[in-house]
C-alpha cells in the first residue's frame, strides 16, 4: 500500500516537477539571451566588468518581450509552486521537522552556489581591474539570506537571491496558512493580502509619487517588506490551489480567493518602491498564473520523461549557479574573441554540469539526510502526537525560487 501511495502522489504532482524544470530553463535562457544582450550595463554591474555594446531590439519585439518576459514568468511559476507545495509538505509533519528540512533544502546548496559566485566575481574583477566592493556585513547578510534587512541597496551577491529571501519569509508564514486552510478558513488568507495592501497604501498615501523615500517612516520594516510582502501575497494563490487540491475549500471560494489575491498583488505592485519594475511584475505574473493553472488542471495527464525529470532535479542548483558563473564565463570568452553564439552554449553547458554535480553531491544527499533525521527525531508518533504519512514523507519538491 505504501509504494502505491507514493507513486500515486508522485504522478499527481508531476505537473509541479515539470513546471519547475521548465521555469528554471526559462529563467536561464532569458537571462543569457535578452538580458545579456540588451542590458549590458546590468551584466557589468553584477559581474564587476566592463559593459559591451547593447544589441538594439526592434520596437515591436521590445513590446512583445515586455509582455512575455520569460525570466519573470519563470519566477512567477516558482512562487506559485512554493505556495502549492509547502502546505503539502506540512501535512502530518512536526513543525520542527518541517523547518529542519526547509533549512537543509535551501541553505547548503545556496552556500555552495554563493561560494562559486564569489569566486567568479573575483576572477572577473581581477580581469577587468575592478575593486570588489563587498563588505563583511554584505557577506554575512548574503550567507544568512538577510541582505535586504541589512542594506537598503539589497546588495545580493547572487542576483537571484532576492527570491530566496521571500521564500524564507513564506516558510515562516506557511504553518499558519496551513492551519487556517486545514480548518476550511479562507478569511485569514484573504486578510493577509488585505494587510499587505494596507501597508503599501499607507507607505505611499501622502506621497506625490511612488518611490523609496515614501517608505522611510517604516525604517527597518521597509527593508523587510518593500518587495517581499507583495510576492508572498502572490504565493498565497498557490496555497489556494492546494486547498482546492485537498478539497478544503469549495470551488467558488477558491475562485473568489484567487481573484481577490490577484487584485491585492496588482494593487501592491502599483505602490511598490521601484515603479519602473512594475511592468515586469504585472503581465508576466498573470502569464505565470495562467500557465500554472493550466498544468494544474491537466495534472492527471502529465507525465515526466527522463530529460524533464533531470531538469526538474537540477532546477534549484541551476537557478542559483547560473547568474555570476555564467555571465562571467560568457564575458571572458567574448573578451577573448569568441562570438556570442559560441559563448552561450559553452556557459550553458558548464552551468548545467555544475548544477548536476551540486544536485548529486549536495542536494540529493541532504534531502535524504533531512528525511532520515526528521523521522528519527520528530517522526511517526501515536497517541495524539504527530503521525507522518508516507505520502508526506515522500514529498520534497524544492521551493523557489527566481
N, C-alpha and C positions, 0 to 999 in steps of 0.2 A: 504493500500500500504506500509505503514511504517513497520509493523511487518513482512510482507512478504519479504521486502528488507533486514531486519536484519537477518531473518532466512536464506535467500539465501547466504548472506555474511558469516554467521557462518558456513554453510555447506561447502562452498568452501574453508574456512580456517581451517577446521577440521584437515587437514593434519599437519598444524603447531602446533596445540594443541597436537595432537598425538605424534609428534616428540619431543616436549619439555618435555612431560611427560616421554617418553622412554629415552631421553637423560639424564634427571636428574637421573633416576633409574640406567642407565649405569655408570654414574659418581660415584654414591654412592656405588654400588656393586663393581666396580673396585677398589675404594679406600679401601673398607672394606675387600677385599679379596687379590688381587695381591699386592697392595701397602703395606697393613698392614702386610702381611705375609713375603714378600720378601725384604722389605726396612724398617726394624725396627728402623734403625738409623734416618730415616726421621720422623717416628712417634714420637720417643723420643725427637727429636729436636723441633717438632711442639708442643708437649704437655708438655715439660719440665719434662720428666720422664726418667726412666732407660730403655735402649733398651733390647729387648728379642733376642733370637737366631733366625736368619733368616731361613726360610724354603727353602731348596735348590730346585731349579727349573731345571728339565732336560733340556739339551741344546736345544733339538728340540722344547720343549714347550716355552722356553725363546725366541727363534727365532719367533715363531708364535705370542707370546704376543707383540713383538716389532712391528709387522705388524698390529696387531689388538688390539691396546691399547684403551680399552673401555672408560676410562675417557677422553682421548684426542679426541676420535671420538665424544663423547658427547659434549665436549666444541666446537668442530668444527661445530656441528649441531646448537648449541646455537647461535654462531656467525652468521651463515647464516640466522637463523630465525630472528635475530635482523635486519640484513641488509635488509631482505624482509619486515618485519612488520613496522619498523619505518617510511619509506616513506608512507605507507598506513595510519599511524596514523597522518601524516601531511596533508592529503587530506582535503581541505576545512577548516582547523583548524587554528585559530590565533596562531602565533608562541609563544606568551606569554602563551596561554593555553597549548600548546604542552610542553613547558618547565616545567610548573607547574605540569602537570600530570606525566611527567617523574620523577620529583623530588619526588612526593608523591608515585610513583610506586616503586622507588628504595630505598630511604634513610630510612624512618621509619622502614620498615621491616628489613633492614640491621642493623640499630642501635639495634633493639631487639636481633637479632642474635649475634651481636658483644658483647652485654652485657652478653648473655648466654655463649658465647665462653670465655670471660674473666673470668667469674665465674668458669667455668670448668678448665681453666688454673690454677687459684689459688688453686683449690682443688687438682689438680694433683701435682703442685709444693709443696704444703704442705705435701702431702702423701709421695713424694719421697725426701723431704727435699732439694729442689732446690730453688735457688733465682729466682725471676721474673724480668728479665732484660728489662722491658718496661718503657720507659721514658715518660715524659709528652708530648714531641714532637711526640712520637710514637702514643700516644692516640689521639692527635689532628689530625695527619696525617691519621690515620685509620678512625676516625669518619668522616672526610671530603672526604675520598677516595682519598687522595693525598699522601699516604705514599711513592710512587715511586718518587714524586717530592721533598720530604723532606729527603730522605735517599737513599744512594747508595745501601744499603743492601736490599731494597724493603721489609722492616720489616712489612709484613702483618700479623696481629694477626690472622685473619681468612685466612687460606691458599688459599682459592678460591677468595679472594677479588681482586686479580690482574685482573681478567676478568671484574669485575665491573668498575675498573678504565679505562679499554679500552672502555667499554660501554659508560661511561660518555663522553669521548672524541668523540666517534662516534655520540653521540646525538648533539654535537656542530657542527659537520660536516654535519650531515644529511639534515638540511634545504637547504644547498647549493646544495647537490647532488640531492635532490628532485626537486629543481627549474630547474636544468640542464636537468634531465630526463623528466620532465613535458614538456619541450620545445623540446624534441626529440634529445637532445645533448648527444652524447656518449663521445666525446673527453674530456670534463672536468673530467669525471670519470677515464678514462684511464690515464690522466695526473697525477691524484692523485697517482696511482700505480707507474708511472714512477718517480715521485718526491721522493717517499719513497725509491725506489730502488737507486736513485741517492744519497740520504743521506747515505744510508747504504754502498754503494760503496765508497763514499768519506771518510767515517769513517775508512775504513779498507784498502784503496788502498795502503797506504805506510807502511803497517804492514807486517811482515813476517808470522804472524799467526793471526787468528781471536780471539780476547779476549777483555775484558772490557777496558784495557788500551788504545786500539786503539781509543776508543771513547772519551778520556779525553779532546780533544780540543773542544768538544761540551759543556763541562761543564754542566750547568743546563739543556741544551737541551737533553743530553743523558738520564737524569732521566725521561724525558717525552716521549722519542722516542725509547729507545733501544729495547723494545719489542712491545710497543703498536701500533706503526705505521704499522708494517707488518701485525698485526692481523686486523687492520682497513681496510687494502687492501683486506684481505680475506672476511671481512664483506661486502665490496662493491660488491662481487659476488652475495650475496643475493639481493642487490639492483637492479642488472641487471635482476634477476628473477622477481622482482617486475615490472620492465619496460616491461618485456615480458608478465606478467600477465595483465597489463593495456594496452598492445599494444602501448606503447610509442616508442618502437624501433622495427625495423624489426628483424626477427628471425636470419638472418645471422649476424646482428650487435651484438645481444646478444651472439651468439656462439663465435664470434671473440673476444668480450669483455671478456667473461669468460676465454677463453684460455689465453688471454693477462694477465689478473689479476692473474690467477693461476701461470703463469710464473714469474710475478713480485714477488708474495708471496714466491715461492720456491727459487728464487734467493736471496731474502732478508733473508730467513732462513739461507742460507749459510754464510751470513755476520753478523748474529746476534751475540751479545756479548758472549753468552754461547753456543758454538758449540756442547757441549756434550748433549744438549737438542734437537738438530736438528732432531734426529730420531723420537722423539715424536711429532714433528711439521710437518713432511713431509707426509709419507704414511697415517697415521691416518686421516689427514685432507683431503686427497683425498678420503678416505672412507666416511668421513663425507659429502663431496660434492656429492658423488655418491648416498648416502642414501637420502639426501635432494632432489636431482634432481629426483630420482625415485618416492618419495612420492609426489613431486610437480606435476609431470606429471600424477600421478594417483589420483589427488586430488578430482576429481568428484566422485570417487567410495569410498572415505574414509569416514567412519562414526565413531563417538565416542560412545563407550559403557560406562556405568556408571563408571566402575573401571578406565578406561583410562581418563575419564573426571576428576575424583577425583585426579588422579596422575598429570594431567596437571595443575589443580588448585593449588596444594600444591608444585609444582615443584620448584618455586623460594625459598620459605621458606625451603624446604627440602635441596636444594643445599647449602644454607647458613649455616644451623644449623648442618649439618651432620659431618663436619670435627672434630672440637675440642670436641664437646659434645659426639659424637660417639666414637672417638678414646679413650678419657679419660674413658668413660664407659667400653669399651672393655678391656683396660689395667687394670683397677681396679678390674674388675670381674675376669680376668685371674690371677692377682696377689693374689687373694684370693682363687685360686684353681679351678675356673670354666674353663672348656675346651673351646677352641675356638668355637666349634660347638654350645655351649650354649651362649657364649658372643655375637656372631654375631647376632642371631635373637633378643636377648634382646635389643641390641643397636639399631638395625634397627627398632624395634617396638617403642622404645622411641623417636627416631628422627622423625618417621612418625607421632606419636602423637603430638609432639611439633610443627611440621610443620603444622599440621591440625589446631591446636589452633591458631597459628600465622596467618594462612590464614583467619580463620573465624573472628578473633577479631582485626586484624591489616590490612592485605592486602585488603580483600573484602570491609570493611567499607571505607578505604581510596580511593579505586578505585571509589566507588560510590560518595564519597565526592568530589573527583577531577573532576568528570563529572559534578556534580551539580554546583560546584563553577566556573568551567571554562565556563559553559553555561551561568551562571548568569552574569559573569563579561566580558567574551570575546566571548559570543556565537553568535547565528544566528543574523546577521545584513544584511540589504539590502542597496540598492542604492550605489553599487560599493564597499561595505565593505564585510567582510568575511561572508559567509554563510556556516554553518556546516551541512553537510548532515547526515541523521540518520545513514547511514551505517558507516560513520567515527566515529560518537559518540559511536556506539555500539562496535567498535573495541578497545580492550585494552588487547592485548596479552602481557605478560611481556617479556621484552627483557633480554638477558643474557650475558649470563652468563655462566663458569665452571671452 
